[in-house]
Amino acid sequence: MPTVIPYIPEEITVHLGSPDSNAANVTVPFIDYVKNVASSEVYPTWDDSALTANILAIVSFALNRVYTEFYRSQGYDFDITSSTAIDQKFINGRNYFGSISRLVDNLFNDYLRRQGFVEPLAAKFCNGTTVTCDGLSQWGSQSLAQQGLSSTQILRRYYGNNIEIVNNAPIRGITPSYPGTPLRRGSQGPSVVQMQVMLNRIAQFYPAIHRINPVDGIFGSQTEDSVMAFQRIFDLTPDGIVGRATWYQMVRLYVGVNRLSELESLGQTFYSINWQLPTNLQQGSSGQKVSQLQYLLQIVAEYVPSIPEINRDGIFGPATQDAVIAFQKFSGLTPDGIVGPETWNALYRRAAGIFGSELAPAYQYPGQPLRLGDTDF
């Protein structure tokens, strides 16, 4: 499964042809890619609301390709192609129109998504004259702009009223979803959660794969059995170890069954993980609970500059304490550096706001300790 938060990539690699063609790849800054495609797809003399709507569609479609690892999970070494039959028009080395370039400077880190979903909208579009499609009509958007519609009204006319615009998304280099080292029995953490969620979703279509319950971020015997069943079905070595090949086969299936790379996506919401909070967390605490705390702090820190960056090492040291205090100050809480239910739930709500959908209730402190045998996951 791709990373949970969609980031704006610093660069994007474009294949200058159809996926299997013997064409070159070029890697360009993402902002330049958007300027290139927009200058190739639409006219600079169009109304600003039409241009804005088209640029947001271009950004969202490209981000969806990156976020779902659409091509890289299939073994390709690029993120998107220049083929207009399946992607967007990119002309290597072309000049940009000034009016379009200025708009892109302000819009390249904004994108569309469905309300309640995480993934960028696979915002398909076509010219609306020689080619029609289920997405945005480029010439139609200009007609609507001339009628006085705003960019948001134009986008909702084509993609539905349940879309929203994410503004000022964080920028970073592309990070593969594969955790970098194989997951095996005994592994723990968010990457195991991602893998468990993917397996459970895929299991709805492949009954031989037993669903993992609970999704707890711990690679135990139940998870190992499900991994081996998955590997047997898809002709992978059934060793119960999730290496790169097994991981990306899961990504392909997960993206496929959820239709994440399609305009009518079933949608991905933030994955859940069980976590009880029987005692406060503070400097000196350690373990999986602290790792999960650090994970949520990292998420919020991407959007709240006053919260310092921290590593997710499961150790509540001075750096984690500083991040907690910064979050407490930001949230109007007592800045004591101690994470009790009030701070935890405030952090939960802030992360939920970033995702645009409510995090799984298991992320909130349930009010009482959870023990072996408890249900209602």
N, C-alpha and C positions, 0 to 999 in steps of 0.2 A: 504494500500500500504506500502511496506517496506520502511525503511529509504532511503533517496535519495543517500547518499554516502555509498558505500560498505566499511565497516571497517573490518579489520582482528580481529576476536574475540580473546580475551585472552584465552578462554577455549571453548570447544565444548562438548556437551553431546551426547554420542553414545548409541543407543539401540542395544544390542548384539543379534540380531535376526531380523526376519521380523517385520514389524510395529505392527501387532496384536498378536505377540507371547508373551508368558509369560516369557520374558527374562529380565535380569537386565540392568540397565543403568549405564554407567560409564562416569564421566566428567574428561577430560584430557586437558592439555594445547594444544592449536591448533597446535603449532609446533611439539609436540610429536605425535599428531594424524597424521600429514602429514608424519612424519618419519615412523610411524607404517604402514600406508597404502602403502607407497612407498616400504618399505621393504617386504611387503606381496604381492605386485602386480608385481614387476619387479626384474631383476637380477642385483646385484651390479657390475658385471663384464662388463655390457654393456658400450658402449661409453658414454662420458659425455653429448654429445648433445642429445642422446636418453633419458638418465636419466633426463636431464633438461626438455625436452619436456613432459615427463610423469609426473614429479613432478608438473609442471605448470598446467597440466590438472587436476591432483588430487586436487590441491589447489582451482582451479576455480570451480570445481564441488561442493566441500564442501562449498565454500563461497556462491554459488548459493542457496544451500539448506538453509543456514542461512539467506541470504538476502531476499529470498522470503518467509521466515517463513513457508516453505513447510509442515513441520509436525506440528509445534506448532499452526498454524492457523487451523489445523484439530482437535485440542484438545489434541495432544500428548505432553508429557513432555520431549521430546528429539529433537535434531536438525538433526540427520542423523542415519541411521541404518548400521549394519555390513553385511547386506544381499547383496551379489554380484549381485543378480537378479535385484536390483533396485538402489543400491548405490555402495559403495566401500568396499573392503576387509579390515577388521580391526580385528586383533587378540589380544585380551586383554592380556597384560603382556609380549608380545614378545620382543625380543631384536632387535636392529636396526643395519643395516650394516653400517660400518664406512664411506664408500664412499658416500652412500646415505645420511647419517646424515649430513655430511659436506656440501653437496649441498643444503639440505633443510635449513640449517642455513642461507643461503644467499638468498633463494627463497621463504620462507614461506609467506612473505608479498608482493609477486608479484602475479598477476593473469591475466587471459585473458578476453577480452571483444570484442564485435564487435565495429568497428568504429562508433561513433555517438550514441552508447547505453551506459546506465549506469550500468546495472546489470552484474555481473560476468557471463561469458559464462558457460552454463550447458555442460561442456566439457566431454561428454560421451566417453568411451573407452572400448576396449575389447582386448583379447589376440591375435586375428587375425588368430588363427589356428583352435582351436576347436569351437570358437565362433567369429562371425563377426558382425559388427554393422556399423552405419553411422558415427561414430566418429573415434578416433585414434586407429590404430592397434598397440599394444605394440610390437609385434615381427616385424611388418612392420617398426616401428620407428627405431628399431635397424638396420634393413637392410638399411634404408635410411642414418642412421648415418655412417655406414660402407662405403657408397658411397660418403661420404664427406659433406652431408647436415648439416647445422647448426640447432640448436633447433628451431629457428624461421621458417626456411624453412620447417622443418618437420611438425610443427604445422600448417602452412599455407597449406601444402599439404593435410592435413586431414580436417581442419576446414574452409579453404577458405582464400583468400588473404585479406579479410577485417577484420581480427582480429588484435588486438594490445595488447601489454603487458603493464600493469600498474605496475610501480615499486614503492617500498617502501610505500605502502598504510599504513595509520595510524592504530594503534592498540588500541583497547579499549574493555571493557566488552560488551557482547551482550545486546543491548537495544531494547526491544519490540517496534514495530511501534505504538501500541496503546498508545495514549497520557497519559494514567494513570487515567484520569477522564472523565466522559461522555461529549460529545459535544452536545450542544443544542442551541436553538435559542438565539442569542446574543453572542455566542462564536466567537472568532476571532483568526487568526494566521495561521502559516504554517500547523498545523494539520488539520485545516478546509480546507485549499487548497488541501492537500492530499486526504481528503475525497471527495471533490468536483470533483477532477480529476478522482478518482476511479468511482464515480457514473456516470460521463459523458461517460467514456469508457464502462461501463457495460450497459448503456442506449442504446448503439448501437445495442445490442442484445435483449433488453427488452424495446420496445417502450412505455410501460406504465409508464416508468420512464422518466420524462421530464428533458431534458438537462439543466444544470445550466449555465447561461450566464449573466454576466461574472463570471469567476472563480476569485473571489476577496478576498478569505480568510475570508469572513464575513458570518456567519450562519444566514441568513434571512429567510423570508417566503418561497421564491423559493426553497432554499436548504431544508427547513423543509418538503415541499411537496414532493420533490424527495426522501428524506429519508423515509418518510411514505410509498410511493409507493414501494420502495425497500423492506421495511419490510413486506408489505402485500404479495408481490410476494413470499418471502422466509419464510413465516409462522413465522415471528417474531412479537413481540408486536408492533403494529403501533403507537408508541407514539412520533415519530419524534426525539427521543433522540438516539444518537449514543453511546451506551455502548459497552462493550467488545464483546458481542455476535454479534451485528450488525457490528462492525468494522471488526472482523475477517471473517465474512461472505463476506464482501466487499473485503477483502484481497484475499480470496480464489477465488472469481469470477474474480477479476482484474488480478491475476496471471494466472488464467486459460485462459481468453480471449486473453491475450497478449502472452501466451505460454512462460512466463518468465522462467519456470523451465525446458524448453525443449531446445535441441540443436538448433532447427530452431525457435528461439524466434522472435516475432514481434518487440521486443525491447521496452525498456522504456527510454524515454528522460526526462530531467529535467522538472518538472512541472512549469507552469507559473503562475504569479499573477500580476494583474494590480497594478501599483504604479506610481502615478505622483509625480514629484519633483518640486513643484512650487517655493520653497525657499530652501536655503541652510540649511543643518542640522549641528548643532554645540552644544557645551555643553549648557544644559538647554532645548534643544528640547526633546519632548516626543511623545509617541503614536505609532501607527501601522507602520509608516514610519521608525521610529528608530528601532523598533523590526525587521523589514525586513533588515535594514542595519546591525544590530548585527548578524542576521542569516548568511548573506553572509560573514561577518568577521569571524564568527566561522568556516565556511567552509574553507576559505583560511588559517586560523590559523592552521588547522590540517596539512597543508603541508608547511607552512612557519613558522619555529620555532621562528623567531624574533617578531612575532605578539602575544601578550599575550592573554590568554584565558579570555573570558568575559561571563557574563550571558546575556540571552535574556529577558530583563525586560521592554523594551520599553522606557527606560530613558537614555538619553545621558548624562552620568555622567563622572567623571574623568577616569574611567576604559575604557569606550568606546572611549573617546578622545585619551587615550594612544594607544589603538589598531589602531585607525585611523591614528595617527601620525606614528606609526610603519609601517603600510601599505604604507603610502605616502613615507616614506624613502625607503622602499623596492622597490617601483615603480618609484623612481626618481622624485617624485612630491614635491611641496612645503609643508613641514611638519608643516602645520598650524592647524591641527586638525579639519578643517572645510570641510564638505562633500558637494561639489558642483558638477556640471555635470561631470567635468574632473575626480575627484576622484571616483565618482559613476561609471562612465563608465570603468575606469581602474579596479575597483573592480569587476565589471560585467565580463570583459574580463578574469580576472584571475580565477574567479569561473568557467567560461565556459571552460577554459583550463583544469581545474581539472576534469570536467565531461567528457571531450573528445568530447563534442558536443556543439553546440551553444545553449546557454540558450534562452528561448523564448524571442523574441524581446521586449515584454512588460517589460522586466526587465531593458532595457536601457531607460535612460531619452529620451522622444520622441522629445524634443526640444521646446515643448510648453505645457502649462497646459492641462490636460484632464478633461472634464466636463461631467455631466449627459447627455447622449444621444450620446456621441462619440462611434464609433465602430472600426472596423479593429483590433479586439482582436486576 
